[in-house]
Amino acid sequence: MPGGHAYSRTVMPAESGFVALPDPHPDLDGQVAGTRWWPPRMLTPEWVERSDFDLMHVHFGVEQVPLSTLEQTVRALRETGRPLVQTVHDLENPHLHDQAGYEARLSVLVEAADAVLTLTPGAAAEIERRWNRRAVVARHPHLVPLPMMRAVREARTAAVPAGRPVVGTTLKDLRAGTDAVGLLPALRHLARAMPEADVCVWLHERTWRDPADDRARRACRALAEAADDGVRLVVHPPMDDDALWSHLASLDVAVLPYRHGTHSGWLEACHDLGTSVVAPAVGHLADQGPEGVYRWRPDGADEASLLDAVRGALALRAESLPGADADARARQAAEVRAVHAQVYAELLARGIAERWPDTGASTSGRREGAA
């Protein structure tokens, strides 16, 4: 779960007979969720006890579930004989400033899970250090639909290089893991040192026009000051998927503004579209293969490392587009689904009696799963 999330849909091995149940509406009994699946009702003991499914696979949304409820949900899974699979996308939650509550919830799930997956070898090593659990590594699949990916990459390969490379940072609505104030001085230095580049920052219009707190107000002031040093600010409404893919495809280099986090779907989407990525040295982003990495100092982004990383990324893209083409990404996604199918099939074949002998539980052997 959530079954409606783009990542969950991509990795669900439907070709092997597994089906994700629709996300229940968070507020209305008996109804399917629309665009909002959170807080996830699947992560409640009541839903587990009354629902017909064989296996639960948790991806996102655990930070919205009370810790006691999550513990009861794990107990209900044990008592009803359903295996639990946990994919650790975030060892640090990018939506939260205080990680303590999230870490406690993640510990409950990782310690109880019958199988643990993650996206990079570095994250798997950290999981083993922290919880003594071996995690299966299933690389992050594509996010951009394959036909669009193919069309964009073919167009970019055939196009004559633009006169000014576009180096962009997308701040969206300044979620907790983003440090605009710390990054902007380095972007200003970049704009001064590389006048041949168009250095841009994108921000949601609501955040710009009505900053919600002191952190947002400081970021908006810093953005206004950065404009004096050649950083172009673009204020925009929230983007739907098509607008987002077009935006990312308009960049030559995307600079990720994260101060903390673990993995990045944004990085994968950029690579889908042939956009180079410069990522910070946080979490396990470097394992995802960005074209450049910059460092954070206590007082902000390191100017020299950001400049070197952007220059290096532009030099690499002069030789070829970053990322894999649509055919390679399709093969990778099939491989990731096969990993999921194998994990599910093994758990359903043996049941969980071996892991939880006191319950005497076993699965029904059906192929459907809640993911």
C-alpha positions in Angstrom: 0.0 0.0 0.0 -0.8 2.5 -1.3 -1.9 0.6 -4.3 -2.8 3.8 -6.2 0.7 5.3 -5.9 2.7 5.5 -9.1 5.6 3.5 -7.6 3.3 0.8 -6.3 1.6 0.4 -9.6 4.9 0.1 -11.5 6.4 -2.6 -9.2 3.2 -4.7 -8.9 3.9 -8.0 -10.7 0.5 -8.3 -12.4 2.0 -10.5 -15.1 2.7 -13.1 -12.3 -0.9 -13.0 -11.1 -0.7 -10.5 -8.3 -3.2 -7.8 -7.9 -3.2 -4.7 -5.6 -6.4 -4.0 -3.8 -7.8 -0.5 -4.3 -7.0 1.9 -1.6 -10.0 2.3 0.8 -11.3 5.9 1.3 -9.7 7.4 4.4 -13.0 8.7 5.7 -15.9 6.9 4.0 -16.6 3.3 4.8 -17.0 0.9 1.9 -15.7 3.4 -0.7 -12.6 3.5 -2.7 -10.1 6.3 -2.3 -9.8 8.9 -5.1 -6.7 11.0 -5.4 -6.3 11.1 -1.6 -5.5 7.7 0.0 -4.0 9.2 3.2 -4.1 8.6 6.1 -3.9 5.0 5.0 -6.8 3.0 6.3 -5.1 -0.3 5.3 -2.7 0.3 8.2 -5.3 -0.2 10.8 -6.1 -3.5 12.7 -9.8 -3.2 11.9 -9.1 -3.1 8.1 -6.7 -6.1 8.4 -9.2 -8.2 10.4 -12.2 -7.6 8.1 -10.5 -7.6 4.7 -9.8 -10.4 2.3 -6.1 -10.3 1.1 -3.1 -12.6 1.3 -0.1 -10.3 1.8 0.5 -6.7 2.8 3.3 -4.7 1.2 3.9 -1.3 2.8 5.6 1.5 0.8 4.5 5.0 2.0 2.3 6.8 4.5 3.4 5.3 7.8 4.2 8.7 9.3 0.4 9.4 9.4 -0.4 6.3 11.5 -0.2 6.5 15.3 2.5 4.3 16.6 0.1 2.3 18.8 -2.2 1.7 15.8 0.8 0.5 13.7 1.8 -2.0 16.5 -1.8 -3.3 16.6 -1.8 -3.6 12.8 1.4 -5.7 12.9 -0.2 -7.9 15.6 -3.4 -8.3 13.5 -1.3 -9.4 10.5 0.4 -12.0 12.6 -2.8 -13.3 14.2 -4.5 -13.6 10.8 -1.6 -15.3 9.1 -0.8 -12.6 6.5 2.9 -11.9 5.7 4.2 -8.3 5.8 6.6 -6.9 3.2 8.3 -3.5 3.8 10.1 -1.4 1.2 12.3 1.1 2.9 12.1 4.1 0.6 13.0 6.6 3.4 15.4 6.1 6.3 14.9 9.8 6.9 11.5 11.1 6.0 11.8 14.2 3.7 8.4 15.5 4.8 9.4 15.8 8.4 11.7 18.0 10.5 11.6 15.7 13.6 12.5 12.2 12.6 11.9 10.5 16.0 8.3 9.4 15.5 9.0 8.2 12.0 12.0 6.2 13.1 9.9 4.5 15.8 7.3 3.6 13.2 9.9 2.4 10.7 11.5 0.2 13.4 8.1 -1.5 14.1 7.7 -2.4 10.4 11.3 -3.4 9.6 11.6 -5.6 12.7 8.2 -7.3 12.1 8.5 -7.6 8.3 8.8 -11.1 6.7 10.7 -9.5 3.9 12.5 -6.1 3.6 13.2 -4.4 0.3 15.0 -1.1 -0.4 16.3 0.8 -3.4 20.1 0.9 -3.1 23.0 -1.1 -1.8 23.9 1.7 0.6 20.4 1.7 2.2 20.5 -2.0 2.5 23.8 -1.8 4.3 22.4 0.8 6.7 19.3 -1.3 7.3 21.5 -4.3 8.2 23.6 -2.1 10.6 20.5 -0.6 12.3 18.2 -3.6 12.5 20.3 -6.6 11.6 17.9 -7.3 8.7 19.0 -8.3 5.2 17.2 -6.2 2.6 16.6 -7.2 -1.0 17.7 -4.4 -3.3 15.2 -3.6 -6.1 16.4 -0.5 -8.0 14.0 2.4 -8.4 12.1 1.9 -11.7 11.1 4.6 -14.2 8.4 7.2 -13.2 7.8 8.8 -16.6 5.5 6.7 -18.9 7.5 4.8 -21.5 5.9 6.4 -24.6 6.6 9.9 -23.3 10.1 9.0 -22.2 10.9 7.6 -25.6 9.5 10.7 -27.4 11.3 13.2 -25.2 14.7 11.4 -25.3 14.5 11.0 -29.1 13.7 14.7 -29.5 16.5 15.7 -27.2 19.0 13.5 -29.0 18.1 15.0 -32.4 18.0 18.6 -31.2 20.8 21.1 -31.7 22.2 22.0 -28.3 20.8 25.3 -27.0 23.0 28.3 -26.6 22.5 28.6 -22.8 22.2 25.5 -20.7 19.4 25.6 -18.1 20.4 24.7 -14.6 17.3 24.5 -12.4 16.3 23.9 -8.9 12.6 23.1 -8.1 11.6 24.0 -4.6 7.9 23.1 -4.9 6.3 24.1 -1.6 9.5 23.9 0.5 8.9 20.6 2.1 10.9 19.8 5.3 13.8 18.1 3.5 14.4 21.1 1.3 16.9 23.8 2.4 16.4 26.8 0.1 18.1 29.3 2.3 21.2 27.1 2.6 21.3 26.4 -1.2 20.7 29.8 -2.6 24.1 31.4 -1.8 25.7 28.6 -3.8 23.3 29.1 -6.7 24.1 32.8 -6.7 27.8 31.9 -6.8 27.1 29.5 -9.6 25.2 32.2 -11.6 28.1 34.6 -11.2 30.8 32.0 -12.1 28.8 30.6 -15.1 27.2 33.6 -16.9 26.8 31.3 -19.9 24.2 29.3 -18.0 20.6 30.2 -17.2 20.3 29.4 -13.4 16.7 29.2 -12.4 14.6 28.4 -9.3 11.0 27.2 -9.4 8.6 27.8 -6.5 4.9 27.2 -6.0 2.9 30.4 -6.3 1.0 30.0 -3.1 4.2 29.7 -1.1 5.6 32.8 -2.8 2.5 34.9 -2.3 1.5 33.7 1.1 4.5 32.1 3.0 3.0 30.0 5.8 5.8 30.4 8.4 9.1 32.0 9.2 11.0 29.3 7.3 9.1 30.0 4.1 9.4 33.8 4.6 13.2 33.5 4.9 13.3 31.4 1.8 11.3 34.0 -0.2 13.6 36.8 1.0 16.6 34.8 -0.1 15.0 34.1 -3.5 14.4 37.8 -4.0 18.1 38.6 -3.1 19.3 35.8 -5.4 17.6 37.5 -8.4 20.0 40.4 -8.0 22.9 37.9 -8.7 21.3 36.5 -11.8 19.2 33.6 -10.4 15.9 33.6 -12.3 12.8 32.9 -10.2 9.8 31.2 -11.8 6.6 31.2 -9.7 4.2 28.6 -10.9 1.0 26.8 -9.9 1.4 23.1 -8.8 2.1 20.9 -11.8 0.2 17.8 -12.9 2.2 15.0 -14.3 2.3 16.2 -17.9 3.4 19.7 -16.8 6.0 18.2 -14.5 7.5 16.0 -17.2 7.6 19.0 -19.6 9.3 21.1 -16.9 12.0 18.5 -16.1 12.6 17.9 -19.8 13.3 21.7 -20.2 16.3 21.5 -17.9 19.8 20.5 -18.8 20.8 20.0 -15.2 18.6 19.7 -12.1 20.1 20.6 -8.8 18.3 18.8 -6.0 17.9 21.0 -2.9 17.6 18.4 -0.2 19.3 18.8 3.2 18.2 15.4 4.4 16.5 12.3 2.8 17.4 8.9 1.5 16.3 8.3 -2.1 14.8 10.5 -4.8 12.1 9.7 -7.3 12.8 13.2 -8.8 16.3 12.0 -9.7 14.8 9.0 -11.5 12.3 11.1 -13.4 15.0 13.5 -14.5 17.0 10.5 -15.9 13.9 9.2 -17.6 13.8 12.4 -19.6 17.5 12.9 -20.3 18.0 15.6 -17.7 21.3 15.5 -15.8 21.2 15.5 -12.0 23.4 17.2 -9.4 22.5 15.7 -6.0 23.6 16.5 -2.4 25.8 14.1 -0.5 22.9 13.1 1.8 21.3 9.7 2.4 22.0 7.3 -0.5 21.3 9.6 -3.4 24.8 8.9 -4.8 23.9 5.3 -5.2 21.2 6.3 -7.7 23.9 7.6 -10.1 23.6 11.4 -10.3 26.0 13.1 -12.7 27.4 15.2 -9.9 27.4 15.5 -6.1 27.8 18.6 -4.0 28.4 18.9 -0.2 26.7 20.6 2.6 28.5 22.6 5.2 26.9 23.5 8.5 26.0 27.0 7.2 24.9 26.0 3.7 25.8 24.3 0.5 29.4 24.2 -0.4 29.9 26.7 -3.3 32.9 25.1 -4.9 31.6 21.6 -4.9 28.3 22.7 -6.4 30.1 24.6 -9.2 32.4 21.7 -9.9 29.4 19.2 -10.0 27.4 21.3 -12.4 30.3 21.9 -14.7 31.1 18.1 -14.6 27.4 17.3 -15.4 27.3 19.6 -18.4 30.6 18.1 -19.7 29.1 14.6 -19.4 25.9 15.5 -21.2 27.9 16.9 -24.1 28.9 13.3 -24.8 25.5 11.7 -24.3 22.2 12.0 -22.5 22.1 10.7 -18.9 19.9 7.9 -17.8 18.8 4.8 -19.7 16.5 4.8 -22.7 12.9 3.6 -22.6 13.7 0.1 -23.7 16.3 -0.4 -21.0 14.0 1.2 -18.4 11.2 -1.2 -19.5 13.5 -4.2 -19.0 14.6 -2.8 -15.6 11.0 -2.4 -14.5 10.2 -6.0 -15.5 13.2 -7.2 -13.5 12.0 -5.2 -10.4 8.5 -6.8 -10.8 10.1 -10.2 -11.0 11.9 -9.6 -7.7 8.6 -8.6 -6.1 6.9 -11.7 -7.6 9.6 -14.0 -6.2 9.4 -12.4 -2.7 5.6 -12.7 -2.7 5.5 -16.2 -4.0 8.1 -17.5 -1.5 6.2 -15.9 1.5 2.8 -17.2 0.4 4.3 -20.7 -0.3 5.7 -21.2 3.1 3.3 -19.1 5.1 4.5 -17.3 8.2 4.3 -20.2 10.7 8.1 -20.5 10.6 8.5 -16.8 11.6 5.6 -16.7 14.0 5.2 -20.3 15.4 3.0 -19.2 18.2 0.2 -18.2 15.9 0.0 -21.4 13.9 -0.9 -19.2 10.9 -0.7 -19.9 7.2 -1.8 -18.2 4.1 -4.5 -19.3 1.8 -2.2 -19.6 -1.2 -4.2 -17.2 -3.4 -2.1 -14.9 -5.6 -3.7 -11.6 -4.8 -2.0 -9.2 -2.5 -2.5 -5.8 -0.9 0.3 -3.6 -1.8 
